[in-house]
Structure formats: C-alpha cells, structure tokens
Amino acid sequence: MHLFKLTMIYLTAIIACTFLLMMEVPTITVSILLSIYIFGLIMFPQYNIALWSNNISKIDRFVTKNRTKPTFAYPYAVAHESLEEQKLGLQKMLNKYKQPIVQHNYRSVLAALNKDFEGALAEAKQIPKEPIRSYNIAHTEVFLGNIDAAKALIPKLTKPWMPHAIEGLIAYEQHDLRTFEKESEAAIAKARGIQKHVLFYTFKGRKEHFMVK
C-alpha cells in the first residue's frame, strides 16, 4: 500500500478517534470502531486477494509483493522460480509454522517434489484434517501409478476444485492432453485466491512439459 494512502488512513483514524472521545463515546466503543475501520481498509483487501480473489494477475502481484514472507515464498516460486526455489519456499513454511496440518501437508508436498512418493504418502496419511488429507493421498497415489486408489478418494474431495485437479493429474500421467486441459481449466476456474494461483502456474508448467514430451 502506498505510503501516502496509508498515512491518510491512519490520520483519518486519529482524527475520528479524537472526535469520538471528545463526544464522550466510551473508550471500548471507540476501540471497536477503530479496529473495524483498520481491518476494513487495510487487512480486508489483503485477505480478499489471498483467499477469495478470482483475478490471477492481481493475486500474482500480491504474491510477488509478499514473496519474502514464508507464506508466499512457495506460491511465488511455483510461478516464477526453479524447482529448487520451490523446495526452499516449502522449507520456509515448515520452519515458520509448526501446526501438524501444516507440517504433514508441506512435508508431503516437499517429498513429492523430491520424487520420494512413498515418503509423501506417509506424510499425507498423517494430515489430521479432511479434505486436504484425502487430496494429498490421492495426489500421491497418482504419482505412484495407483490410479484406481486415487479415483476411489474423489468422493471425499469436497472442495469444488479438488476432483478436477486430481482428474487433471491423472490425465497428465496418462498423456491425455484433451482431458488434462478440460480438468485443469475446471480446477482453476473453481479455485480462489492463493490456491487458484498455485493451480494456475502448476498446470501451466505441466502443460508446457506435456507439449515437449
């Protein structure tokens, strides 16, 4: 956010708070109103882009701007950097966030990038929450060649983009370009925010690789 705009937001907040306090509005009420004001003008636009935006260019600008933060290092690397940088981005996430769901999720992804698919599957099975657990398991089963096992998990993939992402990956492994394009486009269309960004650039890379096979 530009410095001038940020300065004006805080200046307006200070003036408004001073006025409300002069009017003997309770301090707790002023604090609540200030929090809502700051969240609405500063935090909400960022959450909106990260979680709900449907605009790839806008999401990518946001990710690029925040690429030095652990949360965005991996999405940025997927879009703009090498496989090694993607691994480093995942490691930054693992170093920063110690929650079991984060640890097992990103350890699974990291193992898959290292082509340790058995290790990826073992980590995926320890993810404590659905549907991300079944998604990661299905994702890894495809790389292991267990297509039927992956397809059996599709009914558990309750996020709208997930079944299409798995079907797209299966089509990629089976060299079925038409189905790959159909399913990958559907997955991207149904995802939002950072997830949309990661899917877009992941499938873009796979399609480029597909064309040179």
Rosetta constraint file for C-alpha pairs under 8 A:
AtomPair CA 1 CA 5 HARMONIC 6.96 0.50
AtomPair CA 1 CA 6 HARMONIC 6.54 0.50
AtomPair CA 2 CA 6 HARMONIC 6.24 0.50
AtomPair CA 3 CA 7 HARMONIC 5.98 0.50
AtomPair CA 4 CA 8 HARMONIC 6.22 0.50
AtomPair CA 5 CA 9 HARMONIC 6.27 0.50
AtomPair CA 6 CA 10 HARMONIC 6.40 0.50
AtomPair CA 7 CA 11 HARMONIC 6.00 0.50
AtomPair CA 8 CA 12 HARMONIC 5.97 0.50
AtomPair CA 9 CA 13 HARMONIC 6.24 0.50
AtomPair CA 9 CA 38 HARMONIC 7.98 0.50
AtomPair CA 9 CA 41 HARMONIC 7.78 0.50
AtomPair CA 10 CA 14 HARMONIC 6.19 0.50
AtomPair CA 11 CA 15 HARMONIC 6.25 0.50
AtomPair CA 12 CA 16 HARMONIC 6.04 0.50
AtomPair CA 13 CA 17 HARMONIC 6.02 0.50
AtomPair CA 13 CA 34 HARMONIC 6.81 0.50
AtomPair CA 13 CA 37 HARMONIC 7.71 0.50
AtomPair CA 14 CA 18 HARMONIC 6.10 0.50
AtomPair CA 15 CA 19 HARMONIC 6.21 0.50
AtomPair CA 16 CA 20 HARMONIC 6.19 0.50
AtomPair CA 17 CA 21 HARMONIC 6.11 0.50
AtomPair CA 17 CA 30 HARMONIC 6.40 0.50
AtomPair CA 17 CA 34 HARMONIC 7.37 0.50
AtomPair CA 18 CA 22 HARMONIC 6.15 0.50
AtomPair CA 19 CA 23 HARMONIC 6.29 0.50
AtomPair CA 20 CA 24 HARMONIC 6.47 0.50
AtomPair CA 20 CA 25 HARMONIC 5.49 0.50
AtomPair CA 20 CA 30 HARMONIC 6.87 0.50
AtomPair CA 21 CA 25 HARMONIC 5.41 0.50
AtomPair CA 21 CA 26 HARMONIC 7.25 0.50
AtomPair CA 21 CA 27 HARMONIC 7.07 0.50
AtomPair CA 21 CA 30 HARMONIC 7.44 0.50
AtomPair CA 25 CA 29 HARMONIC 6.83 0.50
AtomPair CA 25 CA 30 HARMONIC 6.80 0.50
AtomPair CA 26 CA 30 HARMONIC 6.44 0.50
AtomPair CA 27 CA 31 HARMONIC 6.13 0.50
AtomPair CA 28 CA 32 HARMONIC 6.24 0.50
AtomPair CA 29 CA 33 HARMONIC 6.17 0.50
AtomPair CA 30 CA 34 HARMONIC 6.01 0.50
AtomPair CA 31 CA 35 HARMONIC 6.15 0.50
AtomPair CA 32 CA 36 HARMONIC 6.27 0.50
AtomPair CA 33 CA 37 HARMONIC 6.11 0.50
AtomPair CA 34 CA 38 HARMONIC 6.12 0.50
AtomPair CA 35 CA 39 HARMONIC 6.00 0.50
AtomPair CA 36 CA 40 HARMONIC 5.91 0.50
AtomPair CA 37 CA 41 HARMONIC 6.26 0.50
AtomPair CA 38 CA 42 HARMONIC 5.66 0.50
AtomPair CA 38 CA 43 HARMONIC 7.00 0.50
AtomPair CA 39 CA 43 HARMONIC 4.62 0.50
AtomPair CA 39 CA 44 HARMONIC 5.62 0.50
AtomPair CA 40 CA 44 HARMONIC 5.14 0.50
AtomPair CA 40 CA 45 HARMONIC 7.41 0.50
AtomPair CA 41 CA 45 HARMONIC 6.90 0.50
AtomPair CA 42 CA 46 HARMONIC 7.19 0.50
AtomPair CA 43 CA 47 HARMONIC 6.32 0.50
AtomPair CA 44 CA 48 HARMONIC 5.89 0.50
AtomPair CA 45 CA 49 HARMONIC 6.33 0.50
AtomPair CA 46 CA 50 HARMONIC 6.16 0.50
AtomPair CA 47 CA 51 HARMONIC 5.78 0.50
AtomPair CA 47 CA 52 HARMONIC 7.63 0.50
AtomPair CA 48 CA 52 HARMONIC 5.15 0.50
AtomPair CA 48 CA 53 HARMONIC 5.97 0.50
AtomPair CA 48 CA 193 HARMONIC 7.65 0.50
AtomPair CA 49 CA 53 HARMONIC 4.62 0.50
AtomPair CA 49 CA 58 HARMONIC 7.42 0.50
AtomPair CA 49 CA 59 HARMONIC 5.96 0.50
AtomPair CA 49 CA 62 HARMONIC 7.45 0.50
AtomPair CA 49 CA 193 HARMONIC 5.73 0.50
AtomPair CA 49 CA 194 HARMONIC 7.83 0.50
AtomPair CA 50 CA 59 HARMONIC 6.90 0.50
AtomPair CA 50 CA 62 HARMONIC 7.94 0.50
AtomPair CA 50 CA 193 HARMONIC 4.65 0.50
AtomPair CA 50 CA 194 HARMONIC 5.31 0.50
AtomPair CA 51 CA 192 HARMONIC 6.27 0.50
AtomPair CA 51 CA 193 HARMONIC 4.28 0.50
AtomPair CA 51 CA 194 HARMONIC 6.34 0.50
AtomPair CA 51 CA 195 HARMONIC 7.92 0.50
AtomPair CA 52 CA 192 HARMONIC 4.93 0.50
AtomPair CA 52 CA 193 HARMONIC 4.69 0.50
AtomPair CA 53 CA 58 HARMONIC 7.92 0.50
AtomPair CA 53 CA 59 HARMONIC 6.95 0.50
AtomPair CA 53 CA 192 HARMONIC 5.57 0.50
AtomPair CA 53 CA 193 HARMONIC 4.72 0.50
AtomPair CA 54 CA 191 HARMONIC 7.78 0.50
AtomPair CA 54 CA 192 HARMONIC 5.42 0.50
AtomPair CA 54 CA 193 HARMONIC 6.37 0.50
AtomPair CA 54 CA 196 HARMONIC 7.49 0.50
AtomPair CA 55 CA 59 HARMONIC 6.19 0.50
AtomPair CA 56 CA 60 HARMONIC 5.99 0.50
AtomPair CA 56 CA 196 HARMONIC 7.40 0.50
AtomPair CA 56 CA 197 HARMONIC 6.08 0.50
AtomPair CA 57 CA 61 HARMONIC 6.23 0.50
AtomPair CA 58 CA 62 HARMONIC 6.28 0.50
AtomPair CA 59 CA 63 HARMONIC 6.11 0.50
AtomPair CA 59 CA 193 HARMONIC 6.61 0.50
AtomPair CA 59 CA 194 HARMONIC 6.86 0.50
AtomPair CA 59 CA 197 HARMONIC 6.72 0.50
AtomPair CA 60 CA 64 HARMONIC 5.95 0.50
AtomPair CA 60 CA 76 HARMONIC 7.73 0.50
AtomPair CA 60 CA 197 HARMONIC 6.94 0.50
AtomPair CA 61 CA 65 HARMONIC 6.09 0.50
AtomPair CA 62 CA 66 HARMONIC 6.31 0.50
AtomPair CA 63 CA 67 HARMONIC 5.65 0.50
AtomPair CA 63 CA 72 HARMONIC 5.87 0.50
AtomPair CA 63 CA 75 HARMONIC 7.11 0.50
AtomPair CA 63 CA 76 HARMONIC 6.01 0.50
AtomPair CA 64 CA 76 HARMONIC 6.19 0.50
AtomPair CA 66 CA 72 HARMONIC 6.19 0.50
AtomPair CA 66 CA 73 HARMONIC 7.88 0.50
AtomPair CA 67 CA 72 HARMONIC 5.04 0.50
AtomPair CA 67 CA 73 HARMONIC 4.85 0.50
AtomPair CA 67 CA 76 HARMONIC 5.99 0.50
AtomPair CA 68 CA 72 HARMONIC 7.09 0.50
AtomPair CA 68 CA 73 HARMONIC 6.04 0.50
AtomPair CA 69 CA 73 HARMONIC 6.13 0.50
AtomPair CA 70 CA 74 HARMONIC 7.66 0.50
AtomPair CA 70 CA 89 HARMONIC 6.88 0.50
AtomPair CA 70 CA 92 HARMONIC 5.25 0.50
AtomPair CA 70 CA 93 HARMONIC 5.28 0.50
AtomPair CA 70 CA 96 HARMONIC 6.92 0.50
AtomPair CA 71 CA 92 HARMONIC 7.98 0.50
AtomPair CA 71 CA 93 HARMONIC 6.16 0.50
AtomPair CA 72 CA 76 HARMONIC 6.07 0.50
AtomPair CA 72 CA 89 HARMONIC 7.84 0.50
AtomPair CA 73 CA 77 HARMONIC 6.16 0.50
AtomPair CA 73 CA 86 HARMONIC 7.74 0.50
AtomPair CA 73 CA 89 HARMONIC 4.70 0.50
AtomPair CA 73 CA 90 HARMONIC 7.54 0.50
AtomPair CA 73 CA 92 HARMONIC 7.48 0.50
AtomPair CA 74 CA 78 HARMONIC 6.16 0.50
AtomPair CA 74 CA 85 HARMONIC 7.74 0.50
AtomPair CA 74 CA 86 HARMONIC 5.32 0.50
AtomPair CA 74 CA 87 HARMONIC 7.59 0.50
AtomPair CA 74 CA 88 HARMONIC 7.59 0.50
AtomPair CA 74 CA 89 HARMONIC 4.14 0.50
AtomPair CA 74 CA 90 HARMONIC 5.65 0.50
AtomPair CA 75 CA 79 HARMONIC 6.46 0.50
AtomPair CA 75 CA 86 HARMONIC 7.92 0.50
AtomPair CA 75 CA 89 HARMONIC 7.94 0.50
AtomPair CA 75 CA 194 HARMONIC 7.32 0.50
AtomPair CA 75 CA 197 HARMONIC 7.28 0.50
AtomPair CA 75 CA 198 HARMONIC 5.74 0.50
AtomPair CA 76 CA 80 HARMONIC 6.00 0.50
AtomPair CA 76 CA 81 HARMONIC 7.30 0.50
AtomPair CA 77 CA 81 HARMONIC 4.45 0.50
AtomPair CA 77 CA 82 HARMONIC 6.64 0.50
AtomPair CA 77 CA 83 HARMONIC 7.73 0.50
AtomPair CA 77 CA 85 HARMONIC 5.79 0.50
AtomPair CA 77 CA 86 HARMONIC 4.95 0.50
AtomPair CA 77 CA 89 HARMONIC 6.88 0.50
AtomPair CA 78 CA 82 HARMONIC 7.52 0.50
AtomPair CA 78 CA 83 HARMONIC 7.70 0.50
AtomPair CA 78 CA 86 HARMONIC 6.00 0.50
AtomPair CA 78 CA 198 HARMONIC 6.67 0.50
AtomPair CA 78 CA 201 HARMONIC 6.38 0.50
AtomPair CA 78 CA 202 HARMONIC 6.61 0.50
AtomPair CA 79 CA 198 HARMONIC 7.32 0.50
AtomPair CA 79 CA 201 HARMONIC 5.25 0.50
AtomPair CA 79 CA 202 HARMONIC 7.53 0.50
AtomPair CA 81 CA 85 HARMONIC 6.00 0.50
AtomPair CA 81 CA 86 HARMONIC 7.09 0.50
AtomPair CA 82 CA 86 HARMONIC 6.41 0.50
AtomPair CA 83 CA 87 HARMONIC 6.40 0.50
AtomPair CA 83 CA 113 HARMONIC 7.72 0.50
AtomPair CA 84 CA 88 HARMONIC 6.36 0.50
AtomPair CA 85 CA 89 HARMONIC 6.10 0.50
AtomPair CA 86 CA 90 HARMONIC 6.32 0.50
AtomPair CA 87 CA 91 HARMONIC 6.24 0.50
AtomPair CA 87 CA 110 HARMONIC 6.21 0.50
AtomPair CA 87 CA 113 HARMONIC 7.31 0.50
AtomPair CA 88 CA 92 HARMONIC 6.28 0.50
AtomPair CA 89 CA 93 HARMONIC 6.59 0.50
AtomPair CA 90 CA 94 HARMONIC 6.32 0.50
AtomPair CA 90 CA 106 HARMONIC 6.35 0.50
AtomPair CA 90 CA 107 HARMONIC 7.99 0.50
AtomPair CA 90 CA 110 HARMONIC 6.63 0.50
AtomPair CA 91 CA 95 HARMONIC 6.07 0.50
AtomPair CA 92 CA 96 HARMONIC 6.15 0.50
AtomPair CA 93 CA 97 HARMONIC 5.94 0.50
AtomPair CA 93 CA 106 HARMONIC 7.66 0.50
AtomPair CA 94 CA 98 HARMONIC 6.72 0.50
AtomPair CA 94 CA 102 HARMONIC 7.27 0.50
AtomPair CA 94 CA 103 HARMONIC 5.89 0.50
AtomPair CA 94 CA 106 HARMONIC 6.94 0.50
AtomPair CA 94 CA 107 HARMONIC 7.65 0.50
AtomPair CA 97 CA 102 HARMONIC 6.64 0.50
AtomPair CA 97 CA 103 HARMONIC 7.27 0.50
AtomPair CA 98 CA 102 HARMONIC 6.78 0.50
AtomPair CA 98 CA 103 HARMONIC 6.11 0.50
AtomPair CA 99 CA 103 HARMONIC 6.14 0.50
AtomPair CA 100 CA 104 HARMONIC 5.97 0.50
AtomPair CA 100 CA 127 HARMONIC 7.01 0.50
AtomPair CA 100 CA 128 HARMONIC 7.23 0.50
AtomPair CA 101 CA 105 HARMONIC 5.87 0.50
AtomPair CA 101 CA 127 HARMONIC 5.33 0.50
AtomPair CA 101 CA 128 HARMONIC 5.94 0.50
AtomPair CA 101 CA 129 HARMONIC 6.95 0.50
AtomPair CA 102 CA 106 HARMONIC 6.01 0.50
AtomPair CA 103 CA 107 HARMONIC 5.87 0.50
AtomPair CA 104 CA 108 HARMONIC 5.96 0.50
AtomPair CA 104 CA 123 HARMONIC 5.17 0.50
AtomPair CA 104 CA 124 HARMONIC 6.24 0.50
AtomPair CA 104 CA 126 HARMONIC 6.30 0.50
AtomPair CA 104 CA 127 HARMONIC 5.44 0.50
AtomPair CA 105 CA 109 HARMONIC 6.47 0.50
AtomPair CA 105 CA 123 HARMONIC 7.02 0.50
AtomPair CA 105 CA 124 HARMONIC 6.25 0.50
AtomPair CA 105 CA 127 HARMONIC 6.24 0.50
AtomPair CA 105 CA 132 HARMONIC 7.92 0.50
AtomPair CA 105 CA 133 HARMONIC 7.84 0.50
AtomPair CA 105 CA 136 HARMONIC 7.49 0.50
AtomPair CA 106 CA 110 HARMONIC 5.94 0.50
AtomPair CA 107 CA 111 HARMONIC 6.01 0.50
AtomPair CA 107 CA 120 HARMONIC 7.04 0.50
AtomPair CA 107 CA 123 HARMONIC 6.42 0.50
AtomPair CA 108 CA 112 HARMONIC 6.24 0.50
AtomPair CA 108 CA 119 HARMONIC 7.07 0.50
AtomPair CA 108 CA 120 HARMONIC 4.09 0.50
AtomPair CA 108 CA 121 HARMONIC 6.73 0.50
AtomPair CA 108 CA 122 HARMONIC 7.68 0.50
AtomPair CA 108 CA 123 HARMONIC 5.05 0.50
AtomPair CA 108 CA 124 HARMONIC 5.59 0.50
AtomPair CA 108 CA 136 HARMONIC 7.48 0.50
AtomPair CA 109 CA 113 HARMONIC 6.31 0.50
AtomPair CA 109 CA 120 HARMONIC 6.60 0.50
AtomPair CA 110 CA 114 HARMONIC 6.35 0.50
AtomPair CA 110 CA 120 HARMONIC 7.55 0.50
AtomPair CA 111 CA 115 HARMONIC 6.24 0.50
AtomPair CA 111 CA 116 HARMONIC 5.05 0.50
AtomPair CA 111 CA 117 HARMONIC 6.49 0.50
AtomPair CA 111 CA 119 HARMONIC 6.04 0.50
AtomPair CA 111 CA 120 HARMONIC 4.92 0.50
AtomPair CA 112 CA 116 HARMONIC 5.47 0.50
AtomPair CA 112 CA 117 HARMONIC 5.32 0.50
AtomPair CA 112 CA 119 HARMONIC 7.81 0.50
AtomPair CA 112 CA 120 HARMONIC 5.48 0.50
AtomPair CA 112 CA 140 HARMONIC 7.31 0.50
AtomPair CA 116 CA 120 HARMONIC 6.19 0.50
AtomPair CA 117 CA 121 HARMONIC 6.05 0.50
AtomPair CA 117 CA 140 HARMONIC 6.27 0.50
AtomPair CA 117 CA 143 HARMONIC 7.00 0.50
AtomPair CA 117 CA 144 HARMONIC 6.59 0.50
AtomPair CA 118 CA 122 HARMONIC 6.27 0.50
AtomPair CA 118 CA 144 HARMONIC 7.95 0.50
AtomPair CA 119 CA 123 HARMONIC 6.29 0.50
AtomPair CA 120 CA 124 HARMONIC 6.09 0.50
AtomPair CA 120 CA 140 HARMONIC 6.65 0.50
AtomPair CA 121 CA 125 HARMONIC 6.20 0.50
AtomPair CA 121 CA 136 HARMONIC 7.66 0.50
AtomPair CA 121 CA 137 HARMONIC 5.86 0.50
AtomPair CA 121 CA 140 HARMONIC 5.87 0.50
AtomPair CA 121 CA 141 HARMONIC 7.45 0.50
AtomPair CA 122 CA 126 HARMONIC 6.81 0.50
AtomPair CA 123 CA 127 HARMONIC 6.87 0.50
AtomPair CA 124 CA 133 HARMONIC 5.87 0.50
AtomPair CA 124 CA 134 HARMONIC 7.83 0.50
AtomPair CA 124 CA 136 HARMONIC 5.52 0.50
AtomPair CA 124 CA 137 HARMONIC 5.46 0.50
AtomPair CA 125 CA 133 HARMONIC 6.46 0.50
AtomPair CA 125 CA 134 HARMONIC 7.96 0.50
AtomPair CA 125 CA 137 HARMONIC 6.56 0.50
AtomPair CA 126 CA 133 HARMONIC 7.63 0.50
AtomPair CA 127 CA 132 HARMONIC 7.50 0.50
AtomPair CA 127 CA 133 HARMONIC 5.20 0.50
AtomPair CA 128 CA 133 HARMONIC 6.92 0.50
AtomPair CA 129 CA 133 HARMONIC 5.88 0.50
AtomPair CA 130 CA 134 HARMONIC 6.43 0.50
AtomPair CA 130 CA 156 HARMONIC 7.99 0.50
AtomPair CA 131 CA 135 HARMONIC 6.10 0.50
AtomPair CA 131 CA 156 HARMONIC 6.39 0.50
AtomPair CA 131 CA 157 HARMONIC 5.42 0.50
AtomPair CA 131 CA 158 HARMONIC 6.28 0.50
AtomPair CA 131 CA 159 HARMONIC 7.34 0.50
AtomPair CA 132 CA 136 HARMONIC 6.08 0.50
AtomPair CA 132 CA 157 HARMONIC 7.80 0.50
AtomPair CA 133 CA 137 HARMONIC 6.24 0.50
AtomPair CA 134 CA 138 HARMONIC 5.97 0.50
AtomPair CA 134 CA 153 HARMONIC 6.29 0.50
AtomPair CA 134 CA 156 HARMONIC 6.63 0.50
AtomPair CA 134 CA 157 HARMONIC 6.76 0.50
AtomPair CA 135 CA 139 HARMONIC 5.98 0.50
AtomPair CA 135 CA 153 HARMONIC 7.62 0.50
AtomPair CA 135 CA 154 HARMONIC 7.88 0.50
AtomPair CA 135 CA 157 HARMONIC 6.29 0.50
AtomPair CA 135 CA 162 HARMONIC 6.92 0.50
AtomPair CA 135 CA 166 HARMONIC 7.84 0.50
AtomPair CA 136 CA 140 HARMONIC 6.17 0.50
AtomPair CA 137 CA 141 HARMONIC 6.09 0.50
AtomPair CA 137 CA 150 HARMONIC 7.42 0.50
AtomPair CA 138 CA 142 HARMONIC 6.36 0.50
AtomPair CA 138 CA 149 HARMONIC 7.11 0.50
AtomPair CA 138 CA 150 HARMONIC 4.22 0.50
AtomPair CA 138 CA 151 HARMONIC 7.27 0.50
AtomPair CA 138 CA 153 HARMONIC 6.26 0.50
AtomPair CA 138 CA 154 HARMONIC 7.69 0.50
AtomPair CA 138 CA 166 HARMONIC 7.11 0.50
AtomPair CA 139 CA 143 HARMONIC 6.95 0.50
AtomPair CA 139 CA 150 HARMONIC 6.96 0.50
AtomPair CA 139 CA 166 HARMONIC 6.28 0.50
AtomPair CA 139 CA 169 HARMONIC 7.64 0.50
AtomPair CA 140 CA 144 HARMONIC 6.33 0.50
AtomPair CA 141 CA 145 HARMONIC 6.23 0.50
AtomPair CA 141 CA 146 HARMONIC 5.04 0.50
AtomPair CA 141 CA 147 HARMONIC 6.61 0.50
AtomPair CA 141 CA 149 HARMONIC 6.58 0.50
AtomPair CA 141 CA 150 HARMONIC 5.49 0.50
AtomPair CA 142 CA 146 HARMONIC 5.50 0.50
AtomPair CA 142 CA 147 HARMONIC 5.33 0.50
AtomPair CA 142 CA 150 HARMONIC 6.04 0.50
AtomPair CA 142 CA 169 HARMONIC 7.27 0.50
AtomPair CA 142 CA 170 HARMONIC 6.22 0.50
AtomPair CA 142 CA 173 HARMONIC 7.65 0.50
AtomPair CA 143 CA 173 HARMONIC 7.68 0.50
AtomPair CA 146 CA 150 HARMONIC 6.39 0.50
AtomPair CA 147 CA 151 HARMONIC 6.17 0.50
AtomPair CA 147 CA 170 HARMONIC 7.07 0.50
AtomPair CA 148 CA 152 HARMONIC 6.10 0.50
AtomPair CA 149 CA 153 HARMONIC 6.79 0.50
AtomPair CA 150 CA 154 HARMONIC 6.96 0.50
AtomPair CA 150 CA 166 HARMONIC 7.78 0.50
AtomPair CA 153 CA 157 HARMONIC 7.03 0.50
AtomPair CA 154 CA 162 HARMONIC 8.00 0.50
AtomPair CA 154 CA 163 HARMONIC 5.63 0.50
AtomPair CA 154 CA 166 HARMONIC 7.79 0.50
AtomPair CA 155 CA 163 HARMONIC 7.94 0.50
AtomPair CA 157 CA 162 HARMONIC 5.75 0.50
AtomPair CA 157 CA 163 HARMONIC 6.05 0.50
AtomPair CA 158 CA 162 HARMONIC 7.20 0.50
AtomPair CA 159 CA 163 HARMONIC 7.85 0.50
AtomPair CA 160 CA 164 HARMONIC 7.88 0.50
AtomPair CA 160 CA 187 HARMONIC 7.59 0.50
AtomPair CA 160 CA 190 HARMONIC 6.04 0.50
AtomPair CA 160 CA 191 HARMONIC 7.36 0.50
AtomPair CA 161 CA 165 HARMONIC 6.24 0.50
AtomPair CA 161 CA 186 HARMONIC 7.10 0.50
AtomPair CA 161 CA 187 HARMONIC 4.30 0.50
AtomPair CA 161 CA 188 HARMONIC 6.89 0.50
AtomPair CA 161 CA 189 HARMONIC 7.72 0.50
AtomPair CA 161 CA 190 HARMONIC 5.09 0.50
AtomPair CA 161 CA 191 HARMONIC 5.51 0.50
AtomPair CA 162 CA 166 HARMONIC 6.36 0.50
AtomPair CA 162 CA 187 HARMONIC 6.70 0.50
AtomPair CA 163 CA 167 HARMONIC 6.15 0.50
AtomPair CA 163 CA 187 HARMONIC 7.70 0.50
AtomPair CA 164 CA 168 HARMONIC 5.88 0.50
AtomPair CA 164 CA 183 HARMONIC 4.93 0.50
AtomPair CA 164 CA 184 HARMONIC 6.39 0.50
AtomPair CA 164 CA 186 HARMONIC 6.17 0.50
AtomPair CA 164 CA 187 HARMONIC 4.94 0.50
AtomPair CA 165 CA 169 HARMONIC 6.19 0.50
AtomPair CA 165 CA 183 HARMONIC 6.54 0.50
AtomPair CA 165 CA 184 HARMONIC 5.92 0.50
AtomPair CA 165 CA 187 HARMONIC 5.31 0.50
AtomPair CA 166 CA 170 HARMONIC 6.18 0.50
AtomPair CA 167 CA 171 HARMONIC 6.17 0.50
AtomPair CA 167 CA 180 HARMONIC 7.53 0.50
AtomPair CA 167 CA 183 HARMONIC 6.18 0.50
AtomPair CA 168 CA 172 HARMONIC 6.16 0.50
AtomPair CA 168 CA 179 HARMONIC 6.77 0.50
AtomPair CA 168 CA 180 HARMONIC 4.59 0.50
AtomPair CA 168 CA 181 HARMONIC 7.28 0.50
AtomPair CA 168 CA 182 HARMONIC 7.60 0.50
AtomPair CA 168 CA 183 HARMONIC 4.77 0.50
AtomPair CA 168 CA 184 HARMONIC 5.16 0.50
AtomPair CA 169 CA 173 HARMONIC 6.27 0.50
AtomPair CA 169 CA 180 HARMONIC 7.07 0.50
AtomPair CA 170 CA 174 HARMONIC 6.17 0.50
AtomPair CA 170 CA 180 HARMONIC 7.86 0.50
AtomPair CA 171 CA 175 HARMONIC 5.98 0.50
AtomPair CA 171 CA 176 HARMONIC 4.92 0.50
AtomPair CA 171 CA 177 HARMONIC 6.90 0.50
AtomPair CA 171 CA 179 HARMONIC 5.88 0.50
AtomPair CA 171 CA 180 HARMONIC 4.93 0.50
AtomPair CA 172 CA 176 HARMONIC 6.07 0.50
AtomPair CA 172 CA 177 HARMONIC 6.85 0.50
AtomPair CA 172 CA 180 HARMONIC 5.70 0.50
AtomPair CA 172 CA 206 HARMONIC 7.71 0.50
AtomPair CA 172 CA 210 HARMONIC 7.47 0.50
AtomPair CA 175 CA 210 HARMONIC 7.60 0.50
AtomPair CA 176 CA 180 HARMONIC 6.03 0.50
AtomPair CA 177 CA 181 HARMONIC 6.09 0.50
AtomPair CA 177 CA 210 HARMONIC 7.68 0.50
AtomPair CA 178 CA 182 HARMONIC 6.29 0.50
AtomPair CA 179 CA 183 HARMONIC 5.97 0.50
AtomPair CA 180 CA 184 HARMONIC 5.84 0.50
AtomPair CA 181 CA 185 HARMONIC 5.95 0.50
AtomPair CA 182 CA 186 HARMONIC 6.30 0.50
AtomPair CA 183 CA 187 HARMONIC 6.14 0.50
AtomPair CA 184 CA 188 HARMONIC 6.22 0.50
AtomPair CA 184 CA 203 HARMONIC 6.52 0.50
AtomPair CA 185 CA 189 HARMONIC 6.05 0.50
AtomPair CA 186 CA 190 HARMONIC 6.24 0.50
AtomPair CA 187 CA 191 HARMONIC 6.27 0.50
AtomPair CA 187 CA 199 HARMONIC 7.52 0.50
AtomPair CA 188 CA 192 HARMONIC 7.93 0.50
AtomPair CA 188 CA 196 HARMONIC 5.53 0.50
AtomPair CA 188 CA 199 HARMONIC 6.02 0.50
AtomPair CA 188 CA 200 HARMONIC 5.95 0.50
AtomPair CA 189 CA 196 HARMONIC 7.72 0.50
AtomPair CA 190 CA 196 HARMONIC 7.94 0.50
AtomPair CA 191 CA 195 HARMONIC 6.13 0.50
AtomPair CA 191 CA 196 HARMONIC 4.75 0.50
AtomPair CA 192 CA 196 HARMONIC 4.81 0.50
AtomPair CA 192 CA 197 HARMONIC 7.81 0.50
AtomPair CA 193 CA 197 HARMONIC 6.54 0.50
AtomPair CA 194 CA 198 HARMONIC 6.21 0.50
AtomPair CA 195 CA 199 HARMONIC 6.16 0.50
AtomPair CA 196 CA 200 HARMONIC 5.96 0.50
AtomPair CA 197 CA 201 HARMONIC 6.35 0.50
AtomPair CA 198 CA 202 HARMONIC 5.88 0.50
AtomPair CA 199 CA 203 HARMONIC 5.93 0.50
AtomPair CA 200 CA 204 HARMONIC 6.00 0.50
AtomPair CA 201 CA 205 HARMONIC 6.09 0.50
AtomPair CA 202 CA 206 HARMONIC 6.33 0.50
AtomPair CA 203 CA 207 HARMONIC 5.99 0.50
AtomPair CA 204 CA 208 HARMONIC 6.30 0.50
AtomPair CA 205 CA 209 HARMONIC 6.26 0.50
AtomPair CA 206 CA 210 HARMONIC 5.86 0.50
AtomPair CA 207 CA 211 HARMONIC 6.22 0.50
AtomPair CA 208 CA 212 HARMONIC 6.81 0.50
AtomPair CA 209 CA 213 HARMONIC 6.39 0.50
